[in-house]
Amino acid sequence: MALKKKGEQSSEDSKKRKRVGFAKIDAGIEANECIKVFLVSKKDPLRFESVAIEQIFGIVGCVSESDKQSGTMMCFMQDKFVSSAEEVVAENSLCVNPVDLNQFFEEEGKIYGFKDLKIKIWLSSISFLAYADITFESTSDGGKGITDLKSKLQNIFGESLLDNREEFLQSFTTERDYVGSVVSSGEVICSETLNTHNDKPNTSDSGSYTIEVIRMELRSMPIALLYSRLMPLAFLFIDGSSPIDISDPRWEIYLVIKKMIDYSGESNFCALGFATVYRFYRYPESWRLRISQILVLPPYQGQGHGRRLLESINTVSVSKNIYDVTAEEPSDYLKHVRDCVDTMRLLSFEPTTPALEPIVSQLKQTNLSKRISKFPLNPPSALIESARDKLKINKKQFLRCWDALIYLSLGQGDYKSMENYRNCVSDRMRADVLGKDVVGTAGKCLIEVPNNYDHEFTFVVFRSRAFEGSDGLEKVANGEDQASQEEQFIRLVDERLKEIAGVANKVSMHRRSCAA
Ligand SMILES: CC(=O)SCCNC(=O)CCNC(=O)[C@H](O)C(C)(C)COP(=O)(O)OP(=O)(O)OC[C@H]1O[C@@H](n2cnc3c(N)ncnc32)[C@H](O)[C@@H]1OP(=O)(O)O
């Protein structure tokens, strides 16, 4: 090879050098873009494209020759017949959307070193074991290395991620009774027999199934193992979920189980959702229950199972005379479901109606838009205490439901009382958010922030430097800042009123359907 002196490069060489110097660094692909998760309830048997199988080989594990050749197998998912895994994707009925897969991959949630990467995670809703089907055209280190997919997926799925496709397929048979055998020693908290066709309480024996909520302490071995298989689901579907220490004896789990008798007369058990609950000591001799994770599997959401879980936790808390029940960082939808459940309970709680009457009649009579002193919506403290004592509803949760109870009692057609109600909610929030002295708020800024508690609203109020002179004295807020602060505040009030109306409407619909 001839050595070239400095300054003697041909123009061709310098072009090459430029190309090398500016070679594109691998931009990676976001995990959310290339990973799809499927919940599979039946094998019968599950077919994977042969090309995928070739490529899984060596990454996730080994597959047998017969599996590679089983290209004509058929696949059933959620009782729908489909002829190939690709069609399963197209059917999309059980393709579920995790909250955010990027969070499991460092470097902005990206995977590096793969061309045309596609990852399908098959999750068995029978055994909660998982299998990864990985396909790609080629791998190369484009400056960011080649992501170790196996270890990344194991970080999510742990032991429940199987290397062996055959073992995964077999689990549909070998683990058919897995859930049933684990929950057989649990305590049945609620049981409801429904009709297969319309999900209404069953009136005849045919076409029925039973939904049970079963409570178990997490420390015992078979249930601890089941939970370790369910934990990845919590990671995938609950925003910000973190593992819990199941060796702590104060953890318990509530499982929603569907029990069906199949054509051969055998019972089938299927887990549809779960909630983990921690028992906290409360001085001097009481306990509080805190809902840590609650998940209904995506195909079964919106069918009343979340409500059943919450009601079962409430039943246990009342029967064991727990101090109260709280929830850890509840999502907006969980807050909504919980508000519906507790508002219903409070409606049939005898002391509620007489306590509501004076407030509702004031709201109906007074024109509060011209108010001089503020009219409070506050419930009597004796009622808060009695709801805590008898229903185990904690104060913060009670106040959320109280708003819905007043709204329900007003009747939506009554414009004047609704306007009064809106003003009262707004006054209360203004006092909560900006401090009691509404006039002296110049310089206070309001920002929304995430938090670790289940506050109705999460914000920080601080005094902006823009309002302080060099002498540290407060200056008058300029009109623009005040206007934007007011705008933010009105938005918060509107959001809260929308939440209240959503709960009130659901509850009144539910009452009407119960009465019919
Ligand atoms: C502490 C934490 O874990 S926070 C994270 C919470 N979990 C998640 O976000 C994971 C993903 N989501 C889920 O798993 C579920 O959607 C859950 C657990 C939040 C709720 O469970 P679901 O089974 O979906 O709710 P469920 O079917 O019981 O309730 C659905 C509807 O019935 C309504 N409802 C429930 N009980 C009642 C009642 N007693 N009266 C009237 N309406 C009711 C709800 O308000 C809701 O109404 P909508 O039509 O406005 O949505």
Ligand as a Chemical Component Dictionary entry (heavy atoms), coordinates in Angstrom:
data_LIG
# 
_chem_comp.id                   LIG 
_chem_comp.type                 NON-POLYMER 
_chem_comp.pdbx_formal_charge   0 
_chem_comp.three_letter_code    LIG 
# 
loop_
_chem_comp_atom.comp_id 
_chem_comp_atom.atom_id 
_chem_comp_atom.alt_atom_id 
_chem_comp_atom.type_symbol 
_chem_comp_atom.charge 
_chem_comp_atom.model_Cartn_x 
_chem_comp_atom.model_Cartn_y 
_chem_comp_atom.model_Cartn_z 
_chem_comp_atom.pdbx_ordinal 
LIG C1  C1  C 0 -53.506 3.373  42.147 1  
LIG C2  C2  C 0 -53.364 2.981  40.666 2  
LIG O1  O1  O 0 -53.154 1.848  40.370 3  
LIG S1  S1  S 0 -53.574 4.184  39.465 4  
LIG C3  C3  C 0 -53.661 3.315  37.947 5  
LIG C4  C4  C 0 -55.011 2.747  37.657 6  
LIG N1  N1  N 0 -54.896 1.726  36.650 7  
LIG C5  C5  C 0 -54.686 2.004  35.335 8  
LIG O2  O2  O 0 -54.618 3.133  34.910 9  
LIG C6  C6  C 0 -54.521 0.812  34.443 10 
LIG C7  C7  C 0 -55.442 0.874  33.233 11 
LIG N2  N2  N 0 -56.845 1.008  33.624 12 
LIG C8  C8  C 0 -57.545 0.025  34.248 13 
LIG O3  O3  O 0 -56.992 -0.998 34.609 14 
LIG C9  C9  C 0 -59.030 0.215  34.486 15 
LIG O4  O4  O 0 -59.572 1.047  33.502 16 
LIG C10 C10 C 0 -59.385 0.795  35.886 17 
LIG C11 C11 C 0 -58.871 -0.153 36.985 18 
LIG C12 C12 C 0 -58.787 2.167  36.108 19 
LIG C13 C13 C 0 -60.927 0.868  35.991 20 
LIG O5  O5  O 0 -61.467 -0.404 35.792 21 
LIG P1  P1  P 0 -62.616 -0.668 34.701 22 
LIG O6  O6  O 0 -62.976 -2.092 34.817 23 
LIG O7  O7  O 0 -62.147 -0.186 33.389 24 
LIG O8  O8  O 0 -63.797 0.288  35.214 25 
LIG P2  P2  P 0 -65.334 -0.134 35.406 26 
LIG O9  O9  O 0 -65.787 -0.890 34.221 27 
LIG O10 O10 O 0 -65.515 -0.768 36.715 28 
LIG O11 O11 O 0 -66.035 1.266  35.404 29 
LIG C14 C14 C 0 -66.349 1.738  34.148 30 
LIG C15 C15 C 0 -67.488 2.680  34.167 31 
LIG O12 O12 O 0 -68.476 2.347  35.117 32 
LIG C16 C16 C 0 -68.723 3.460  35.979 33 
LIG N3  N3  N 0 -69.069 2.977  37.299 34 
LIG C17 C17 C 0 -68.365 2.137  38.062 35 
LIG N4  N4  N 0 -69.039 1.930  39.202 36 
LIG C18 C18 C 0 -70.159 2.660  39.145 37 
LIG C19 C19 C 0 -71.240 2.870  40.011 38 
LIG N5  N5  N 0 -71.313 2.274  41.202 39 
LIG N6  N6  N 0 -72.215 3.706  39.607 40 
LIG C20 C20 C 0 -72.152 4.301  38.441 41 
LIG N7  N7  N 0 -71.151 4.151  37.570 42 
LIG C21 C21 C 0 -70.171 3.329  37.928 43 
LIG C22 C22 C 0 -67.471 4.173  35.942 44 
LIG O13 O13 O 0 -67.612 5.477  36.318 45 
LIG C23 C23 C 0 -67.098 4.046  34.485 46 
LIG O14 O14 O 0 -67.884 4.920  33.697 47 
LIG P3  P3  P 0 -67.475 5.526  32.252 48 
LIG O15 O15 O 0 -68.434 4.910  31.311 49 
LIG O16 O16 O 0 -67.663 6.980  32.422 50 
LIG O17 O17 O 0 -66.081 5.156  31.908 51 
# 
loop_
_chem_comp_bond.comp_id 
_chem_comp_bond.atom_id_1 
_chem_comp_bond.atom_id_2 
_chem_comp_bond.value_order 
_chem_comp_bond.pdbx_ordinal 
LIG C1  C2  SING 1  
LIG C2  O1  DOUB 2  
LIG C2  S1  SING 3  
LIG S1  C3  SING 4  
LIG C3  C4  SING 5  
LIG C4  N1  SING 6  
LIG N1  C5  SING 7  
LIG C5  O2  DOUB 8  
LIG C5  C6  SING 9  
LIG C6  C7  SING 10 
LIG C7  N2  SING 11 
LIG N2  C8  SING 12 
LIG C8  O3  DOUB 13 
LIG C8  C9  SING 14 
LIG C9  O4  SING 15 
LIG C9  C10 SING 16 
LIG C10 C11 SING 17 
LIG C10 C12 SING 18 
LIG C10 C13 SING 19 
LIG C13 O5  SING 20 
LIG O5  P1  SING 21 
LIG P1  O6  DOUB 22 
LIG P1  O7  SING 23 
LIG P1  O8  SING 24 
LIG O8  P2  SING 25 
LIG P2  O9  DOUB 26 
LIG P2  O10 SING 27 
LIG P2  O11 SING 28 
LIG O11 C14 SING 29 
LIG C14 C15 SING 30 
LIG C15 O12 SING 31 
LIG C15 C23 SING 32 
LIG O12 C16 SING 33 
LIG C16 N3  SING 34 
LIG C16 C22 SING 35 
LIG N3  C17 SING 36 
LIG N3  C21 SING 37 
LIG C17 N4  DOUB 38 
LIG N4  C18 SING 39 
LIG C18 C19 SING 40 
LIG C18 C21 DOUB 41 
LIG C19 N5  SING 42 
LIG C19 N6  DOUB 43 
LIG N6  C20 SING 44 
LIG C20 N7  DOUB 45 
LIG N7  C21 SING 46 
LIG C22 O13 SING 47 
LIG C22 C23 SING 48 
LIG C23 O14 SING 49 
LIG O14 P3  SING 50 
LIG P3  O15 DOUB 51 
LIG P3  O16 SING 52 
LIG P3  O17 SING 53 
# 
